[in-house]
């Protein structure tokens, strides 16, 4: 084994297993402790080399129900939590301006 593989294995051992992470927009928060995150992927077409957008939805566990629709979030792969949930909310990267307006409206009344 080389020094670089030993270092990477040591880093993986200290931080736990290296899990897959994705960044996307929250599309739905209608379920309890679950959010739906849409991740947009941009990929060059194999033959025509044109950039093609494709998106995929992931169900993620949100323990505190802290994410709102429109937020940009980072999700991390986890063990299966239900039939569709295989991801958990890692952090909210950017809050949506729409959710801030909704929170301010009830306080004014």
N, CA, C and O atoms as a DFTB+ gen file, in Angstrom:
436 C
 N C O
     1  1       0.824      -1.186       0.000
     2  2       0.000       0.000       0.000
     3  2       0.866       1.246       0.000
     4  3       1.928       1.297       0.621
     5  1       0.389       2.228      -0.701
     6  2       1.129       3.485      -0.752
     7  2       0.697       4.397       0.378
     8  3      -0.287       4.130       1.067
     9  1       1.441       5.477       0.560
    10  2       1.138       6.428       1.634
    11  2      -0.195       7.125       1.395
    12  3      -0.911       7.422       2.351
    13  1      -0.542       7.390       0.142
    14  2      -1.796       8.100      -0.132
    15  2      -3.012       7.247       0.189
    16  3      -4.007       7.763       0.700
    17  1      -2.953       5.943      -0.102
    18  2      -4.090       5.088       0.224
    19  2      -4.218       4.919       1.732
    20  3      -5.333       4.834       2.248
    21  1      -3.101       4.869       2.445
    22  2      -3.155       4.774       3.909
    23  2      -3.762       6.036       4.497
    24  3      -4.565       5.964       5.428
    25  1      -3.379       7.205       3.955
    26  2      -3.929       8.471       4.445
    27  2      -5.418       8.564       4.169
    28  3      -6.173       9.026       5.025
    29  1      -5.856       8.136       2.994
    30  2      -7.274       8.218       2.660
    31  2      -8.090       7.244       3.510
    32  3      -9.215       7.556       3.900
    33  1      -7.530       6.072       3.799
    34  2      -8.228       5.117       4.658
    35  2      -8.294       5.631       6.089
    36  3      -9.307       5.447       6.763
    37  1      -7.235       6.269       6.563
    38  2      -7.231       6.825       7.904
    39  2      -8.236       7.964       8.015
    40  3      -8.924       8.089       9.028
    41  1      -8.324       8.797       6.973
    42  2      -9.283       9.907       6.972
    43  2     -10.712       9.375       6.950
    44  3     -11.588       9.921       7.620
    45  1     -10.950       8.313       6.185
    46  2     -12.283       7.717       6.125
    47  2     -12.659       7.086       7.458
    48  3     -13.825       7.116       7.852
    49  1     -11.690       6.519       8.149
    50  2     -11.960       5.894       9.441
    51  2     -12.298       6.941      10.500
    52  3     -13.167       6.707      11.341
    53  1     -11.628       8.087      10.472
    54  2     -11.892       9.110      11.486
    55  2     -13.211       9.826      11.245
    56  3     -13.875      10.211      12.207
    57  1     -13.614      10.019       9.986
    58  2     -14.859      10.723       9.700
    59  2     -16.024       9.764       9.510
    60  3     -17.122      10.210       9.175
    61  1     -15.832       8.494       9.707
    62  2     -16.860       7.512       9.429
    63  2     -16.790       7.145       7.961
    64  3     -15.882       7.575       7.250
    65  1     -17.741       6.356       7.509
    66  2     -17.734       5.948       6.103
    67  2     -17.999       7.155       5.218
    68  3     -18.841       7.994       5.539
    69  1     -17.291       7.239       4.122
    70  2     -17.480       8.349       3.188
    71  2     -18.808       8.136       2.477
    72  3     -18.975       7.168       1.734
    73  1     -19.745       9.038       2.706
    74  2     -21.076       8.896       2.133
    75  2     -21.247       9.839       0.951
    76  3     -20.629      10.902       0.892
    77  1     -22.085       9.440       0.026
    78  2     -22.378      10.251      -1.145
    79  2     -23.205      11.471      -0.726
    80  3     -24.111      11.350       0.099
    81  1     -22.901      12.643      -1.288
    82  2     -23.645      13.865      -0.976
    83  2     -24.133      14.504      -2.264
    84  3     -23.480      14.417      -3.304
    85  1     -25.299      15.152      -2.180
    86  2     -25.856      15.859      -3.330
    87  2     -26.428      17.185      -2.849
    88  3     -26.837      17.314      -1.695
    89  1     -26.453      18.174      -3.748
    90  2     -27.028      19.486      -3.444
    91  2     -28.187      19.706      -4.395
    92  3     -28.055      19.496      -5.601
    93  1     -29.344      20.136      -3.850
    94  2     -30.517      20.348      -4.698
    95  2     -31.529      21.254      -4.040
    96  3     -31.318      21.743      -2.930
    97  1     -32.635      21.476      -4.736
    98  2     -33.711      22.341      -4.258
    99  2     -34.797      21.519      -3.595
   100  3     -35.125      20.425      -4.053
   101  1     -35.363      22.054      -2.502
   102  2     -36.481      21.390      -1.835
   103  2     -37.738      21.681      -2.647
   104  3     -38.062      22.840      -2.908
   105  1     -38.449      20.618      -3.049
   106  2     -39.651      20.771      -3.860
   107  2     -40.911      20.580      -3.031
   108  3     -41.943      21.184      -3.325
   109  1     -40.840      19.742      -1.993
   110  2     -42.020      19.455      -1.197
   111  2     -41.636      19.204       0.260
   112  3     -40.617      18.578       0.549
   113  1     -42.476      19.706       1.173
   114  2     -42.296      19.442       2.607
   115  2     -43.620      18.999       3.219
   116  3     -43.863      19.239       4.402
   117  1     -44.473      18.362       2.438
   118  2     -45.819      18.035       2.903
   119  2     -45.882      16.819       3.818
   120  3     -46.910      16.579       4.452
   121  1     -44.805      16.052       3.896
   122  2     -44.781      14.890       4.773
   123  2     -44.096      15.250       6.078
   124  3     -43.335      16.216       6.144
   125  1     -44.366      14.472       7.114
   126  2     -43.729      14.714       8.411
   127  2     -42.311      14.168       8.377
   128  3     -42.092      13.006       8.034
   129  1     -41.337      15.022       8.741
   130  2     -39.922      14.652       8.826
   131  2     -39.347      14.152       7.503
   132  3     -38.344      13.439       7.495
   133  1     -39.976      14.522       6.380
   134  2     -39.488      14.108       5.072
   135  2     -39.551      15.289       4.121
   136  3     -40.539      16.023       4.094
   137  1     -38.500      15.469       3.346
   138  2     -38.504      16.480       2.292
   139  2     -38.198      15.800       0.968
   140  3     -37.560      14.748       0.928
   141  1     -38.660      16.414      -0.111
   142  2     -38.350      15.921      -1.443
   143  2     -37.381      16.919      -2.058
   144  3     -37.691      18.106      -2.169
   145  1     -36.210      16.441      -2.457
   146  2     -35.155      17.292      -2.999
   147  2     -34.951      16.930      -4.464
   148  3     -34.762      15.764      -4.809
   149  1     -34.993      17.955      -5.327
   150  2     -34.764      17.735      -6.750
   151  2     -33.339      18.149      -7.083
   152  3     -32.953      19.302      -6.890
   153  1     -32.565      17.199      -7.583
   154  2     -31.166      17.440      -7.942
   155  2     -31.078      17.497      -9.460
   156  3     -31.516      16.581     -10.155
   157  1     -30.508      18.584      -9.962
   158  2     -30.365      18.762     -11.409
   159  2     -28.957      18.374     -11.830
   160  3     -27.972      18.865     -11.277
   161  1     -28.873      17.488     -12.815
   162  2     -27.581      17.047     -13.318
   163  2     -27.388      17.574     -14.726
   164  3     -28.306      17.515     -15.544
   165  1     -26.205      18.088     -15.017
   166  2     -25.869      18.575     -16.354
   167  2     -24.777      17.671     -16.896
   168  3     -23.724      17.499     -16.283
   169  1     -25.053      17.093     -18.067
   170  2     -24.148      16.091     -18.601
   171  2     -24.030      16.288     -20.111
   172  3     -25.016      16.608     -20.775
   173  1     -22.840      16.100     -20.648
   174  2     -22.649      16.206     -22.087
   175  2     -23.204      14.960     -22.771
   176  3     -22.975      13.839     -22.317
   177  1     -23.931      15.162     -23.858
   178  2     -24.466      14.044     -24.629
   179  2     -23.296      13.250     -25.208
   180  3     -22.350      13.844     -25.726
   181  1     -23.343      11.910     -25.129
   182  2     -22.193      11.117     -25.573
   183  2     -21.821      11.316     -27.045
   184  3     -20.639      11.319     -27.388
   185  1     -22.817      11.482     -27.909
   186  2     -22.522      11.615     -29.334
   187  2     -22.434      13.078     -29.773
   188  3     -21.501      13.461     -30.478
   189  1     -23.409      13.894     -29.355
   190  2     -23.508      15.257     -29.876
   191  2     -22.791      16.298     -29.012
   192  3     -22.667      17.454     -29.416
   193  1     -22.325      15.905     -27.844
   194  2     -21.545      16.765     -26.940
   195  2     -22.306      18.011     -26.461
   196  3     -21.695      18.945     -25.943
   197  1     -23.615      18.028     -26.631
   198  2     -24.412      19.154     -26.145
   199  2     -24.764      18.908     -24.685
   200  3     -25.044      17.774     -24.297
   201  1     -24.753      19.961     -23.875
   202  2     -25.075      19.815     -22.448
   203  2     -26.572      19.570     -22.305
   204  3     -27.392      20.352     -22.786
   205  1     -26.913      18.476     -21.639
   206  2     -28.307      18.093     -21.430
   207  2     -28.597      18.123     -19.935
   208  3     -27.840      17.572     -19.136
   209  1     -29.704      18.773     -19.562
   210  2     -30.104      18.814     -18.161
   211  2     -31.037      17.652     -17.873
   212  3     -31.931      17.352     -18.664
   213  1     -30.828      17.006     -16.747
   214  2     -31.771      15.998     -16.289
   215  2     -31.899      16.167     -14.788
   216  3     -30.948      16.581     -14.125
   217  1     -33.055      15.853     -14.250
   218  2     -33.250      16.017     -12.812
   219  2     -33.824      14.743     -12.220
   220  3     -34.479      13.951     -12.897
   221  1     -33.556      14.573     -10.936
   222  2     -34.033      13.394     -10.217
   223  2     -34.463      13.834      -8.829
   224  3     -33.835      14.702      -8.223
   225  1     -35.534      13.233      -8.328
   226  2     -36.034      13.582      -6.999
   227  2     -35.571      12.542      -5.989
   228  3     -35.582      11.340      -6.253
   229  1     -35.164      13.041      -4.823
   230  2     -34.738      12.170      -3.730
   231  2     -35.557      12.499      -2.492
   232  3     -35.812      13.669      -2.206
   233  1     -35.968      11.477      -1.762
   234  2     -36.664      11.662      -0.492
   235  2     -35.619      11.663       0.610
   236  3     -34.801      10.748       0.697
   237  1     -35.644      12.695       1.456
   238  2     -34.635      12.824       2.508
   239  2     -35.296      13.018       3.858
   240  3     -36.373      13.607       3.955
   241  1     -34.649      12.521       4.896
   242  2     -35.144      12.631       6.268
   243  2     -34.745      13.987       6.849
   244  3     -33.571      14.357       6.830
   245  1     -35.731      14.726       7.364
   246  2     -35.508      16.038       7.979
   247  2     -36.098      15.977       9.385
   248  3     -37.292      16.208       9.573
   249  1     -35.261      15.667      10.366
   250  2     -35.719      15.404      11.733
   251  2     -36.461      16.590      12.346
   252  3     -37.503      16.397      12.972
   253  1     -35.949      17.813      12.182
   254  2     -36.560      18.991      12.818
   255  2     -37.574      19.701      11.926
   256  3     -38.113      20.731      12.330
   257  1     -37.847      19.196      10.749
   258  2     -38.719      19.883       9.789
   259  2     -38.253      21.315       9.552
   260  3     -39.071      22.234       9.501
   261  1     -36.945      21.509       9.407
   262  2     -36.376      22.849       9.295
   263  2     -36.339      23.367       7.861
   264  3     -36.319      24.581       7.658
   265  1     -36.331      22.497       6.873
   266  2     -36.238      22.933       5.471
   267  2     -37.595      23.399       4.976
   268  3     -38.633      22.881       5.385
   269  1     -37.570      24.390       4.085
   270  2     -38.786      24.929       3.482
   271  2     -38.689      24.789       1.961
   272  3     -37.602      24.589       1.418
   273  1     -39.822      24.894       1.288
   274  2     -39.846      24.788      -0.168
   275  2     -39.011      25.915      -0.767
   276  3     -39.151      27.074      -0.375
   277  1     -38.147      25.573      -1.712
   278  2     -37.305      26.563      -2.370
   279  2     -35.898      26.653      -1.801
   280  3     -35.022      27.248      -2.428
   281  1     -35.662      26.075      -0.624
   282  2     -34.328      26.110      -0.026
   283  2     -33.365      25.248      -0.834
   284  3     -33.763      24.257      -1.446
   285  1     -32.109      25.634      -0.826
   286  2     -31.051      24.808      -1.419
   287  2     -30.415      24.039      -0.272
   288  3     -29.923      24.644       0.680
   289  1     -30.421      22.713      -0.351
   290  2     -29.952      21.877       0.755
   291  2     -28.914      20.874       0.282
   292  3     -28.823      20.562      -0.905
   293  1     -28.127      20.371       1.242
   294  2     -27.175      19.291       0.978
   295  2     -27.723      18.052       1.682
   296  3     -28.032      18.091       2.873
   297  1     -27.839      16.960       0.944
   298  2     -28.320      15.710       1.526
   299  2     -27.212      14.677       1.458
   300  3     -26.368      14.708       0.562
   301  1     -27.225      13.760       2.419
   302  2     -26.192      12.727       2.505
   303  2     -26.854      11.356       2.513
   304  3     -27.916      11.161       3.104
   305  1     -26.209      10.422       1.850
   306  2     -26.702       9.053       1.775
   307  2     -26.730       8.433       3.174
   308  3     -25.827       8.664       3.979
   309  1     -27.764       7.650       3.456
   310  2     -27.854       6.988       4.759
   311  2     -28.482       5.610       4.568
   312  3     -28.778       5.195       3.448
   313  1     -28.675       4.927       5.661
   314  2     -29.307       3.612       5.587
   315  2     -30.770       3.788       5.179
   316  3     -31.313       4.881       5.341
   317  1     -31.420       2.757       4.659
   318  2     -32.830       2.893       4.289
   319  2     -33.694       3.190       5.507
   320  3     -33.684       2.436       6.480
   321  1     -34.445       4.293       5.450
   322  2     -35.315       4.695       6.556
   323  2     -36.769       4.331       6.298
   324  3     -37.548       4.188       7.241
   325  1     -37.139       4.181       5.042
   326  2     -38.479       3.749       4.671
   327  2     -38.403       3.183       3.251
   328  3     -37.315       2.915       2.740
   329  1     -39.552       3.006       2.627
   330  2     -39.576       2.439       1.281
   331  2     -38.788       3.294       0.286
   332  3     -38.095       2.754      -0.576
   333  1     -38.888       4.619       0.396
   334  2     -38.235       5.500      -0.562
   335  2     -37.095       6.320       0.031
   336  3     -36.248       6.810      -0.716
   337  1     -37.049       6.483       1.348
   338  2     -36.045       7.367       1.962
   339  2     -34.718       6.659       2.152
   340  3     -34.613       5.692       2.906
   341  1     -33.692       7.165       1.445
   342  2     -32.315       6.650       1.589
   343  2     -31.345       7.787       1.830
   344  3     -30.135       7.572       1.762
   345  1     -31.830       8.997       2.110
   346  2     -31.002      10.186       2.278
   347  2     -31.414      10.913       3.546
   348  3     -32.543      10.759       4.012
   349  1     -30.509      11.702       4.106
   350  2     -30.847      12.537       5.259
   351  2     -30.327      13.947       5.015
   352  3     -29.326      14.143       4.326
   353  1     -31.016      14.918       5.586
   354  2     -30.648      16.322       5.417
   355  2     -29.364      16.590       6.177
   356  3     -29.280      16.341       7.379
   357  1     -28.361      17.099       5.470
   358  2     -27.068      17.410       6.082
   359  2     -27.046      18.862       6.542
   360  3     -26.749      19.144       7.703
   361  1     -27.361      19.788       5.632
   362  2     -27.397      21.206       5.995
   363  2     -28.213      21.983       4.981
   364  3     -28.409      21.544       3.847
   365  1     -28.687      23.150       5.408
   366  2     -29.385      24.058       4.509
   367  2     -28.348      25.035       3.986
   368  3     -27.820      25.850       4.743
   369  1     -28.054      24.957       2.696
   370  2     -27.012      25.790       2.095
   371  2     -27.497      27.224       1.963
   372  3     -26.794      28.160       2.346
   373  1     -28.714      27.402       1.414
   374  2     -29.244      28.747       1.233
   375  2     -30.756      28.731       1.452
   376  3     -31.467      27.892       0.899
   377  1     -31.228      29.661       2.258
   378  2     -32.662      29.780       2.508
   379  2     -33.344      30.462       1.333
   380  3     -32.755      31.319       0.674
   381  1     -34.588      30.077       1.074
   382  2     -35.366      30.692       0.014
   383  2     -35.942      32.015       0.505
   384  3     -36.354      32.117       1.660
   385  1     -35.977      33.022      -0.351
   386  2     -36.574      34.304       0.027
   387  2     -38.080      34.148       0.199
   388  3     -38.695      34.902       0.954
   389  1     -38.680      33.183      -0.489
   390  2     -40.109      32.924      -0.378
   391  2     -40.472      32.464       1.025
   392  3     -41.494      32.888       1.566
   393  1     -39.654      31.604       1.624
   394  2     -39.953      31.102       2.973
   395  2     -39.817      32.201       4.015
   396  3     -40.519      32.173       5.026
   397  1     -38.926      33.177       3.793
   398  2     -38.770      34.284       4.738
   399  2     -39.987      35.188       4.718
   400  3     -40.388      35.699       5.764
   401  1     -40.586      35.399       3.554
   402  2     -41.792      36.219       3.445
   403  2     -42.950      35.532       4.155
   404  3     -43.728      36.189       4.847
   405  1     -43.072      34.202       3.990
   406  2     -44.147      33.454       4.631
   407  2     -44.030      33.492       6.149
   408  3     -45.045      33.574       6.841
   409  1     -42.802      33.434       6.685
   410  2     -42.596      33.476       8.130
   411  2     -42.903      34.856       8.696
   412  3     -43.380      34.965       9.826
   413  1     -42.637      35.912       7.927
   414  2     -42.873      37.287       8.396
   415  2     -44.367      37.627       8.393
   416  3     -44.804      38.429       9.219
   417  1     -45.148      37.055       7.507
   418  2     -46.568      37.368       7.399
   419  2     -47.366      37.031       8.672
   420  3     -48.143      37.880       9.107
   421  1     -47.226      35.844       9.300
   422  2     -48.011      35.564      10.512
   423  2     -47.638      36.472      11.678
   424  3     -48.497      36.783      12.503
   425  1     -46.371      36.910      11.773
   426  2     -45.944      37.771      12.872
   427  2     -46.594      39.144      12.784
   428  3     -46.862      39.766      13.812
   429  1     -46.852      39.629      11.567
   430  2     -47.433      40.954      11.362
   431  2     -48.893      40.992      11.793
   432  3     -49.368      42.041      12.227
   433  1     -49.627      39.869      11.686
   434  2     -51.041      39.897      12.044
   435  2     -51.299      39.778      13.505
   436  3     -52.454      39.789      13.931
